[in-house]
Amino acid sequence: MEGSIGKILIVDDDENICEVIKMYVESSGYNTKVCHNGREAQDVFLEYRPDLVLLDIMLPNIDGIDVLKWIRKDYETPVIMLTAKGETFDKVLGLELGADDYIVKPFEPKEMLARMKAVLRRYNIDNENKEVLKFEQLTIDINSYTVLYKDEEIKMPPKEFELLYYLAGNKNRVFTREQLLCEVWGYDYPGDSRTVDVHVKRLREKLQGGPNWQIETVWGVGYKFEVK
């Protein structure tokens, strides 16, 4: 998708910031739509079906956190949150709600583009012919980014899915939080180890385990996908 006709939805109430972002994003080969409030963003999202959303937190009508919650109810579209320096933004809250990354304003356009491309790369990795992981009551299909648990499809954001796939693909191997950050989020990810804890917690809420498998905490070390 990088350098092609990927669709980016830009949501910020500052028209000047939107114009700058739009210029840089389009110069890298992406199509864009711009919104200036949360309600408009919801309408345009449904019509435009973007490949990635750049979402400001402080928005008129409906704020960015509520827009993120709304997206995550039904969609797995990657979302990068934009937050001004000095604004109260709990990184863990944003990640817990399903944000893929966050950028603090003011930011360098090159940094923004690098973050965008990194998220899109992780989301659109060429998964052709990659292994479909199957356990009792659980199927993890990276070709379609779908999880079936007890014969029901379980919705989860891309990063949750990738963490699950990585752990399950290395069953019974223990990983530290730092290793998981590097392998799943990438070496350039600015978050801390709490990010992993948040995503493991969400996975456990959705997948309570099976007859012979479980996501286990190895105290003082990290996590593993245990298969008996």
C-alpha positions, 0 to 999 in steps of 0.5 A: 500500500505504501506509495500507492492509492491507500486512503487516509482519513485526517481528522483535526479541528485545526484547518491549517494542520489538516492542510499540512498533513494532507500535503505531505500525505498526498505527496507520498502517494496516498489519497486523503479525506479531511474532517474537522469534527467527530460527527463528520468523521464518523459519516466520512469513515463509513462512506470512505472506508479509509486504510488508516485514520489520523485522529486528533483527540480534542474535537468538536461534537464528539471527541477523538477518544469516543470516535476511536471507541466507535471505530473499534466497535465494528472495524479493525482499521488502524488508528494513529492518535494525534495529541497536542503537547500539554493535553492530558492523554493517557497512552495506556488508555488510548492503546487499551481502546485500540489505538495503534500509535500516537503522535504528539504535536507539534511533530515533524512531517517526516516522523508522521509519515514514518509512523504511518508507513510503519503501522500500514506495513505491520497491518498489510504484511504480505501474509500469503501462504503463511500458516493458519494456526489451529488449536482446540476451539481456536483458529488464527488465520493470518491470511484474513486476520481472523480469529475463530474461538468456539466457532465464533469470529472474535473481533480484535484490532490488528495489534492484538491479533499480531500479538496473539499470532506471534505467541501462538506461533511460538507455543510454549516459548516464554517472551519478555515484554521487551522482546514482544515490543520489538517483535510485534510493535517494532524496534522504533516503537516509542511505547513501554512494556505496559503496552504488552500488559494491556494487550494481553489483558484484552486478549484474555478478556476475549479468549478465556483459553481452551481445553489444552491451551492458555495465555500464561503469565510467567512471573518475573519474565513475561508471557507464553502461549502454553499448549499442554 
